[in-house]
Amino acid sequence: MNRIAWGPLMRLGLGRMGLVPDVFWALTPAEFLLMAGLDAPEALRMSRSALERLSALYPDAPKGEQTDD
């Protein structure tokens, strides 16, 4: 299991970015990384075609069954 380096993350979020603790702790890791400019490089991002392939393989509802959202 990877350990999280909380000290540097908190210094970045609370110090350099000026987030208040409630906001810092409410962020998802993806949101924090995006705000900090540390999001995944273009090469690692999921393409539209990859998302469509995954959606076809793992649909939200069985084929022919509609959900009332």
GIKABEL-V5041 format. One record per helix or strand. SS is the DSSP state (H for helix, E for strand). FROM is the first residue (numbers start at 1). TO is the last residue. Records with the same first field share a line. If there is no record, write none. Layout:
BEGIN
SS: FROM-TO  FROM-TO
END
This chain:
BEGIN
H: 6-16  21-26  29-35  42-44  48-57
END
